[in-house]
Amino acid sequence: MSPMISIDNVSKWYGDFQVLTDCTTAVAKGEVVVVCGPSGSGKSTLIKCVNALEPFQKGSIIVDGISVGDPKTDLPKLRSRVGMVFQHFELFPHLSITDNLTIAQVKVLGRQPDEARDKGLKLLDRVGLAAHAAKYPGQLSGGQQQRVAIARALAMDPIAMLFDEPTSALDPEMINEVLDVMTQLAHEGMTMMCVTHEMGFARRVADRVIFMDRGMIIEDCAKDDFFGSPRSERAQQFLSKILQH
Amino acid sequence: MEFDFSQIGPSLPGLAEGMWLTLQLLALAVLGGVAIGTLIALARLSNNRLLSGLAKGYVNIFRSVPLLLVITWFYFAVPFLLRWITGSDTPVGAFASCLIAFMLFEAAYYSEIVRAGIQSISRGQIGAAYALGMTYAQAMRLVVLPQAFRKMTPLLLQQSIILFQDTSLVYAVGLMDFLNTARSRGDIAGQPHEFLLFAGFVYFVISFGASRLVKRLQQRLTV
């Protein structure tokens, strides 16, 4: 079976500066892959290439059989099928929580407002925030906003979910509430690609771990291999630094 | 020199008609100016260099010529242009030609305000809109512009207060707005100075009052 996401020899430059160099990996249906690495290693850039939020100049990315880099591809349609969660939540501050959950369902997928509302509220309940439907994003804590953002992405019935450092902007006491939602999602069989520094989450939930440094994929292996015996020195250094605290 | 304001009272209905025309001109010019200005701002911010260059040229030209010139030029040029396009005489009237002049002129100023408003919205918001499958037009219409306009409302209103005063320039082409009505009534009544003083007082009260309201709104929005 072909993978849900396949990344083949992808390179990307900002002007003369190369941010990604020949990145190759794949995510199978139902697989949970954690992407880690020091800041500036290109992991966020790579994950943003998957739904074409960032263009790339070389290589190819295929999502569910559709080529992301092909100029003929209907990018809005492709993106509507891939959920994404951002570091800074990016809920729409001028819209209520309910409207945040329904706007893309109605405007992009063409669902009826009632249907979209039911779906949105059901997902809001699932992330434990049913009581906040009428509020605005600014009235919620960071952890709550991020859970709403996950529900917003799920409302589109995505075939895969991309997480771009979903807990990096959160106060420590709010990290677990977001990771719990992600863990639950993984157990339900969602295909997930997560850029994160949460090695505890990677250990518990990931099937595979990708380690990046300076725009290259240095390690790409099963979770137990990565935590047991990373082959590269850079990954060992990274792990020893990050696992100290 | 003694002032005699006795004729202003009986002239108030006529003056109100002039004010009505001024306000109509203002409202339509603001709506059209903001709409065109928004399109110019989007063009200016576009990745297409031809489009952004054209928008930049538009803004620079209209910000570098006097409004009075634009008004008179349109008054004479619009009927001429229409005749050239349609081949027959098409009367447009002073009101329509002034309205077009104001819309196009003010659009240059509004576009700079809207541009700053759009730029103040974080790139992440656009990314989130795209990630949900929105097109560029949807991302702008549903996510970016509503937030930008909320931030920009006080500045757009301030600019509109300036436009309220500038509508009096239609005097040049004989349109009977508030100022021109006051001048004409004053001449007829033999009290030209009194009527112009009164007109100035009315402009001041409306502009100053509106300006204070905008300031209060601004404070409420920032708190």
Interface residues (C-beta under 8 A of the other chain):
Chain A: K48 N51 L53 L75 P76 K77 R79 S80 R81 V82 G83 M84 F86 H88 E90 L91 F92 P93 H94 I103 A104 K107 V108 L109 R152 A153 M156
Chain B: S122 G124 Q125 G127 A128 A129 Y130 A131 L132 G133 M134 T135 Q138 L142 V143 P146 Q147 R150
